[in-house]
Amino acid sequence: MSDWTWEYEPDAENVVGGLDAAQRLEIGGLAQRIADAVGVRRIGKPFDITESASGVRTFAEGSAMVWYQEDYRDDVVLILRVQHFGAQHPDS
């Protein structure tokens, strides 16, 4: 367990607003595992102001894909966008 956390950017409604409760829970678990992995990877790596955030990264697992950014200043993973392939399309 690390001190890294995660949050939606800009907010949950814009990122996971179209997903049902179970899908949101799945995305939340995935986001926490990403934050834990980043925390482990960053152990012993000193903060460098010239590298304050990563570029946009992607990770997929099962039927979910997440676009995220690592913010090294605040030890937070910012969840920017998600795609859940089990989600109903709004037009269906």
Secondary structure by P-SEA (a helix, b strand, c coil): cccbbbbcccccccccccccaaaaaaaaaaaaaaaaaaaaaacccccccccccccbbbbbcccbbbbbbbbccccbbbbccccccccccccc
